[in-house]
Amino acid sequence: MDKLKEVICDLTNSSINIDDRPWTIEQLREWLGISRSHAYNLNRSGGLPKCCRVGRRIVYTKQAIEEWLAQQQAA
């Protein structure tokens, strides 16, 4: 979990822009630099932003990602 916090700090201090389209779990995991299985485990345990399902897809809104990043920085 410490590695994830380190990645989050690096990402929040970078100039990466999250566009307004919902992100899939695959896009979020690639952006965070974590494995597929780790992303799904974090999602199940509540370690990722609040998500919603669109059919079989797990998606995250820009707002949910930004709020989650802010919470991770505060922790």
N, C-alpha and C positions, 0 to 999 in steps of 0.2 A: 504494500500500500504506500510505502514511502516513495518508491520509484514513481508511482502514479501522481502523487502530490508534487514531486519535482517536475514531471512533465507538464502538469497543469500550470505550475508557476511559470515555466518557460513559455507556454502557449499564451497565457494571459498577458505576459509582458512583451509579446511579439506583435507584429503588425498584421497578423492573419485576420482576415475579415470573414465572418460567418454570414453567408447570404441568407435571404429570407425564406428560401425553400426548406421544407422539412428535411432533415438528414436521416438516413437509414442507420441502423446500428453498424453496418459495415463501414459507412463513411465516417462515423464518429470514432470507431476503433482505429481506422487508418490515421485519422487526424491526431488521435492520442498516442499512436504508436504502440498499441497493445494487441495481443493475439485475439483471434476470433473467440476461442474458448474462454479467455479471461474476460472479454467484453460481455459475453452471455452470462458468465458467473456473476460479474459485477451488476449486471442488469437485474438478475434474479434476486440478489441480496440487497438491492436498493443503493448500490454504490455508483450508479450513473444517474443522469438527470431523469426526471419524470418523463415517461414515454407514452405513446399511444399506439394502438395497432391499426393498421390499414390493411385489411385482409390478413395475410400471413406475415406482413412486414411490420417490423418495429421501427417507429420513426420518432424523432425528437424535433421540437420546434426551436427556432433561434432563441426565443425567450427562455425556454427551459434550460438550454445549454448555457446561456449567459448567467442565469440565476444560479445554476449549479457551480459554474466557475467561480462566481463571487463567494458562494458558501465555502468552497474548497480553499480559497485564499484566506478567508476569515478563520478557518480551523487551524 
